[in-house]
Each structure stands twice: as structure tokens, then as C-alpha cells.
């Protein structure tokens, strides 16, 4: 399975101590160079940057379709644009994205999309984690991840935790 990830799933899962869920679920992930740049922006190491650097199961890849990146950059940031372009180039089975506009753009281009909440739900369904709720709470409280009440409750319902 070919999986491409944007920055947000990596940084947010790292922030809540669940970075290795990605390896257990997908065994290998590819990121665009733009994602790596975002993870190390402003001379700061954001959550997940050390994990990505050390993870042999994460491969960095340069995107070649610069015109697509340029077109996507009208509405999306560098990481999202490069992640979508890379997913298309690699004919990825899945792209991990959280940003609403990025998810819409990826779906319009025919990509299968999953965000960090979807990753947690998948991990729960495969018994990689016992509950989703503590991780959703950690996303909100520790990672500063915006999670609407509607999505929070829908995720808990899907996990059969309410």
C-alpha cells in the first residue's frame, strides 16, 4: 500500500505519543520534501520532526510536477500541495491530510483521504489502541488540534465509545 502523508498527521500523532501507530498501520509512508521543510520551519523542530528523521519506514521524496504544485498553492500551503502532487505521481492508495481545503482538493483529484481522527479510528478498529477518546482529548488539549464537537462525537460514536 502506498501512503503519502502531509505534516499534520505526523506532528499531531507525535504530540500525543502515537506516532508509531502510522508504522503499525501502514508499514511505510512517503512524505514530500515540502513536508520535511514544514516540520523544521523557522529553525525549530516541531513535534514529529525527530521521529521522522529517525524513522527508516518514512521516505522523503522530491515532487516533480511543479506546475501542479503551483496550481495547488493558490489555495493550499506548501506541504499540502506537495503531498497531493506526490500522491498523484506515486499513484498512492491513500493520502493523510487534515486541512479541510486540502482534503477537498485531494478528493476532487480522485485521491483517497484520511485525517488524524480517521487514523485513530482505524487503529481502534484494528485493536492497535484500546480507546479513541483519550487520544481525541489529547489532540485537543496537548496538540492544540482543532476538533469540532460534531466530529468529536461522531468519532466516539463510530468507535462505539458513547
C-alpha positions as CSV (number, residue, x, y, z in Angstrom):
1,X,0.0,0.0,0.0
2,X,1.4,3.4,-1.0
3,X,0.6,6.1,1.6
4,X,1.7,9.7,1.4
5,X,1.4,12.0,4.5
6,X,1.1,15.7,5.0
7,X,2.6,17.4,8.0
8,X,-0.4,17.5,10.4
9,X,-1.0,13.7,10.9
10,X,2.7,13.3,11.7
11,X,3.1,16.2,14.1
12,X,-0.2,15.7,15.9
13,X,0.3,11.9,16.4
14,X,3.8,12.7,17.6
15,X,2.5,15.3,20.0
16,X,0.2,12.8,21.7
17,X,2.7,10.0,21.7
18,X,1.1,7.9,19.0
19,X,3.5,8.5,16.1
20,X,4.3,4.8,15.7
21,X,0.6,4.0,15.0
22,X,1.4,5.0,11.5
23,X,4.1,2.3,11.1
24,X,1.9,-0.3,12.6
25,X,-1.0,0.6,10.3
26,X,0.9,1.2,7.1
27,X,4.5,-0.1,7.5
28,X,5.8,2.6,5.1
29,X,4.9,6.2,4.5
30,X,6.3,8.7,2.0
31,X,6.5,12.4,2.5
32,X,7.3,15.2,0.2
33,X,10.3,17.4,0.8
34,X,7.9,20.3,1.4
35,X,6.5,18.4,4.4
36,X,10.0,17.9,5.8
37,X,10.7,21.7,5.3
38,X,7.5,22.5,7.2
39,X,8.4,20.2,10.1
40,X,11.7,22.1,10.5
41,X,10.4,25.6,9.7
42,X,11.9,28.7,11.4
43,X,14.8,26.7,12.7
44,X,12.5,24.9,15.1
45,X,12.0,21.2,15.4
46,X,8.2,20.7,15.5
47,X,6.7,17.6,17.1
48,X,7.4,14.6,14.9
49,X,10.5,16.0,13.2
50,X,12.9,13.9,15.2
51,X,10.7,10.9,14.8
52,X,10.5,11.4,11.0
53,X,14.3,11.9,10.9
54,X,14.9,8.6,12.7
55,X,12.1,6.5,11.1
56,X,13.5,4.2,8.4
57,X,9.9,3.5,7.4
58,X,9.3,7.1,6.3
59,X,10.8,8.0,2.9
60,X,11.3,11.6,1.7
61,X,10.6,12.2,-1.9
62,X,11.0,15.2,-4.2
63,X,7.9,16.0,-6.2
64,X,8.5,16.5,-10.0
65,X,5.1,18.0,-11.1
66,X,5.9,21.6,-10.3
67,X,3.0,23.0,-12.4
68,X,0.5,21.1,-10.3
69,X,2.2,22.3,-7.1
70,X,2.0,25.8,-8.3
71,X,-1.7,25.4,-9.2
72,X,-2.5,23.9,-5.8
73,X,-0.5,26.6,-4.0
74,X,-3.3,29.1,-4.9
75,X,-5.4,27.6,-2.1
76,X,-3.1,25.4,-0.1
77,X,0.2,25.6,1.7
78,X,3.5,24.0,0.5
79,X,3.1,20.7,2.4
80,X,-0.4,20.1,1.3
81,X,0.3,21.0,-2.3
82,X,3.3,18.8,-2.4
83,X,1.6,15.9,-0.6
84,X,-1.3,15.9,-3.1
85,X,1.1,16.2,-6.1
86,X,3.3,13.4,-4.7
87,X,0.3,11.1,-4.0
88,X,-0.8,11.6,-7.7
89,X,2.7,11.0,-9.0
90,X,3.1,7.8,-6.9
91,X,-0.5,6.6,-7.6
92,X,-0.9,6.4,-3.8
93,X,-3.6,4.4,-2.3
94,X,-4.0,6.9,0.5
95,X,-3.0,10.5,1.4
96,X,-3.1,11.6,5.0
97,X,-4.4,15.2,5.3
98,X,-6.2,17.1,7.9
99,X,-6.8,20.5,6.4
100,X,-10.3,20.9,5.0
101,X,-9.4,22.6,1.8
102,X,-6.5,20.1,1.2
103,X,-8.9,17.2,1.8
104,X,-11.4,18.7,-0.7
105,X,-8.7,19.3,-3.3
106,X,-7.3,15.7,-2.9
107,X,-10.7,14.2,-3.2
108,X,-11.5,16.3,-6.3
109,X,-8.4,14.8,-7.9
110,X,-9.5,11.3,-7.1
111,X,-7.4,10.6,-4.0
112,X,-8.5,8.6,-1.0
113,X,-8.0,10.8,2.1
114,X,-7.8,10.1,5.8
115,X,-7.0,12.5,8.6
116,X,-5.6,12.0,12.1
117,X,-9.1,11.2,13.5
118,X,-9.5,8.6,10.8
119,X,-6.1,7.1,11.6
120,X,-7.2,6.8,15.3
121,X,-10.5,5.2,14.3
122,X,-8.6,2.7,12.0
123,X,-6.2,2.0,14.8
124,X,-9.1,1.3,17.1
125,X,-10.8,-1.0,14.6
126,X,-7.6,-3.0,14.3
127,X,-7.1,-3.1,18.1
128,X,-3.9,-1.1,17.9
129,X,-5.4,1.2,20.6
130,X,-8.0,0.4,23.3
131,X,-10.0,3.6,23.0
132,X,-10.2,6.6,20.8
133,X,-11.5,9.1,23.4
134,X,-8.2,9.6,25.3
135,X,-6.4,10.3,22.1
136,X,-9.1,12.7,20.8
137,X,-8.9,14.5,24.2
138,X,-5.1,14.6,23.9
139,X,-5.3,16.0,20.4
140,X,-7.4,18.9,21.7
141,X,-5.5,19.5,24.9
142,X,-1.9,18.7,24.2
143,X,-1.5,19.1,20.5
144,X,-3.8,22.1,20.1
145,X,-5.6,20.3,17.3
146,X,-9.0,21.8,16.4
147,X,-11.6,19.2,16.6
148,X,-15.2,20.3,16.3
149,X,-17.7,18.9,18.8
150,X,-19.6,17.3,15.9
151,X,-16.6,15.4,14.7
152,X,-15.5,14.5,18.2
153,X,-18.9,12.9,19.0
154,X,-19.1,11.3,15.5
155,X,-15.7,9.7,16.1
156,X,-16.8,8.4,19.5
157,X,-20.0,7.0,18.1
158,X,-18.1,5.3,15.3
159,X,-15.7,3.8,17.9
160,X,-18.8,2.7,19.9
161,X,-17.5,4.7,22.9
162,X,-20.8,6.5,23.5
